[in-house]
Amino acid sequence: MIKKILTWGGLAFLIFFIAYKPTSAATVAKTIGGGIVDILTGVGNFFSSLVG
């Protein structure tokens, strides 16, 4: 029950954040995306070094 409430609350907050602060939301998404790319690049480099 609590998980469902938190999920819907988080979704509502996300929609509110995007609707009222689109520039800030874009910055957050860009930062998170950049972090994910950095992590995946590091993992790729690790496996390349492991094989090569």
N, CA, C and O of each residue as an XYZ file, in Angstrom:
208
protein
N       0.826     -1.196      0.000
C       0.000      0.000      0.000
C       0.871      1.261      0.000
O       0.645      2.182     -0.785
N       1.870      1.290      0.892
C       2.753      2.467      0.983
C       3.568      2.616     -0.293
O       3.793      3.732     -0.764
N       4.010      1.495     -0.853
C       4.793      1.546     -2.088
C       3.978      2.178     -3.215
O       4.501      2.966     -4.003
N       2.712      1.832     -3.282
C       1.835      2.378     -4.318
C       1.652      3.888     -4.124
O       1.681      4.645     -5.095
N       1.467      4.319     -2.898
C       1.293      5.741     -2.597
C       2.562      6.518     -2.941
O       2.489      7.594     -3.535
N       3.728      5.978     -2.568
C       4.991      6.655     -2.869
C       5.268      6.701     -4.367
O       5.801      7.690     -4.871
N       4.912      5.644     -5.075
C       5.103      5.625     -6.523
C       4.263      6.691     -7.198
O       4.774      7.452     -8.019
N       2.974      6.758     -6.861
C       2.087      7.768     -7.452
C       2.482      9.174     -7.026
O       2.387     10.112     -7.818
N       2.923      9.329     -5.783
C       3.378     10.633     -5.310
C       4.627     11.088     -6.049
O       4.746     12.258     -6.414
N       5.551     10.174     -6.269
C       6.761     10.494     -7.017
C       6.459     10.865     -8.461
O       7.056     11.792     -9.009
N       5.536     10.143     -9.069
C       5.136     10.446    -10.439
C       4.469     11.822    -10.524
O       4.739     12.592    -11.445
N       3.599     12.122     -9.559
C       2.942     13.429     -9.532
C       3.970     14.547     -9.344
O       3.871     15.595     -9.983
N       4.951     14.329     -8.473
C       5.997     15.330     -8.270
C       6.809     15.531     -9.538
O       7.153     16.663     -9.877
N       7.121     14.445    -10.245
C       7.882     14.537    -11.481
C       7.139     15.353    -12.534
O       7.730     16.210    -13.192
N       5.857     15.088    -12.690
C       5.044     15.843    -13.645
C       4.974     17.318    -13.246
O       5.100     18.200    -14.095
N       4.772     17.580    -11.961
C       4.733     18.958    -11.464
C       6.057     19.672    -11.721
O       6.074     20.822    -12.161
N       7.156     18.989    -11.445
C       8.491     19.563    -11.620
C       8.740     19.902    -13.083
O       9.258     20.975    -13.392
N       8.377     19.000    -13.984
C       8.571     19.242    -15.413
C       7.668     20.380    -15.903
O       8.085     21.201    -16.721
N       6.439     20.421    -15.402
C       5.488     21.433    -15.872
C       5.847     22.840    -15.398
O       5.705     23.802    -16.153
N       6.311     22.968    -14.151
C       6.538     24.299    -13.595
C       8.001     24.748    -13.595
O       8.276     25.940    -13.455
N       8.914     23.841    -13.743
C      10.348     24.179    -13.780
C      11.031     23.387    -14.897
O      11.912     22.573    -14.621
N      10.636     23.614    -16.151
C      11.193     22.794    -17.231
C      12.707     22.961    -17.414
O      13.390     22.002    -17.773
N      13.228     24.142    -17.175
C      14.670     24.349    -17.328
C      15.442     23.570    -16.273
O      16.451     22.931    -16.572
N      14.962     23.630    -15.047
C      15.610     22.879    -13.970
C      15.487     21.375    -14.196
O      16.433     20.625    -13.953
N      14.325     20.942    -14.659
C      14.123     19.516    -14.931
C      15.060     19.047    -16.035
O      15.601     17.945    -15.959
N      15.255     19.867    -17.053
C      16.167     19.503    -18.141
C      17.607     19.419    -17.639
O      18.363     18.539    -18.049
N      17.977     20.328    -16.761
C      19.323     20.304    -16.199
C      19.551     19.043    -15.378
O      20.604     18.412    -15.474
N      18.566     18.683    -14.576
C      18.671     17.466    -13.770
C      18.783     16.238    -14.673
O      19.618     15.365    -14.434
N      17.950     16.168    -15.703
C      17.983     15.025    -16.619
C      19.326     14.956    -17.345
O      19.875     13.872    -17.536
N      19.848     16.104    -17.746
C      21.139     16.139    -18.437
C      22.260     15.672    -17.513
O      23.155     14.946    -17.944
N      22.219     16.079    -16.257
C      23.227     15.686    -15.285
C      23.175     14.186    -15.022
O      24.209     13.518    -14.988
N      21.970     13.663    -14.838
C      21.813     12.225    -14.600
C      22.267     11.432    -15.821
O      22.958     10.422    -15.691
N      21.874     11.896    -17.014
C      22.295     11.227    -18.245
C      23.801     11.227    -18.401
O      24.386     10.220    -18.801
N      24.434     12.346    -18.091
C      25.893     12.429    -18.164
C      26.571     11.474    -17.195
O      27.590     10.866    -17.521
N      26.004     11.345    -16.007
C      26.551     10.406    -15.025
C      26.430      8.970    -15.491
O      27.355      8.177    -15.313
N      25.298      8.629    -16.085
C      25.101      7.270    -16.596
C      26.085      6.983    -17.725
O      26.659      5.896    -17.794
N      26.280      7.962    -18.613
C      27.239      7.796    -19.712
C      28.646      7.589    -19.159
O      29.383      6.733    -19.648
N      29.024      8.362    -18.149
C      30.347      8.211    -17.549
C      30.536      6.822    -16.940
O      31.593      6.210    -17.090
N      29.508      6.331    -16.255
C      29.582      4.998    -15.649
C      29.728      3.933    -16.723
O      30.576      3.047    -16.608
N      28.908      4.009    -17.767
C      28.975      3.010    -18.827
C      30.293      3.085    -19.591
O      30.811      2.055    -20.020
N      30.836      4.266    -19.766
C      32.140      4.415    -20.409
C      33.220      3.750    -19.561
O      34.102      3.072    -20.088
N      33.149      3.946    -18.262
C      34.110      3.309    -17.365
C      34.022      1.788    -17.401
O      35.046      1.106    -17.406
N      32.818      1.263    -17.426
C      32.633     -0.188    -17.504
C      33.174     -0.710    -18.836
O      33.838     -1.745    -18.884
N      32.882      0.021    -19.918
C      33.402     -0.377    -21.227
C      34.926     -0.362    -21.271
O      35.545     -1.270    -21.825
N      35.521      0.661    -20.691
C      36.990      0.738    -20.631
C      37.569     -0.397    -19.807
O      38.619     -0.942    -20.147
N      36.897     -0.753    -18.735
C      37.362     -1.856    -17.892
C      37.386     -3.160    -18.675
O      38.379     -3.888    -18.648
N      36.287     -3.456    -19.377
C      36.233     -4.704    -20.127
C      37.191     -4.690    -21.323
O      37.735     -5.731    -21.692
N      37.398     -3.524    -21.924
C      38.362     -3.424    -23.020
C      39.774     -3.702    -22.500
O      40.557     -4.385    -23.161
N      40.095     -3.180    -21.331
C      41.408     -3.421    -20.746
C      41.559     -4.869    -20.310
O      42.652     -5.433    -20.374
N      40.480     -5.461    -19.875
C      40.504     -6.840    -19.421
C      40.777     -7.796    -20.582
O      41.539     -8.752    -20.442
N      40.152     -7.532    -21.721
C      40.296     -8.404    -22.887
C      41.612     -8.102    -23.621
O      42.304     -9.019    -24.061
N      41.945     -6.831    -23.746
C      43.099     -6.435    -24.542
C      44.318     -6.419    -23.751
O      45.388     -6.105    -24.273
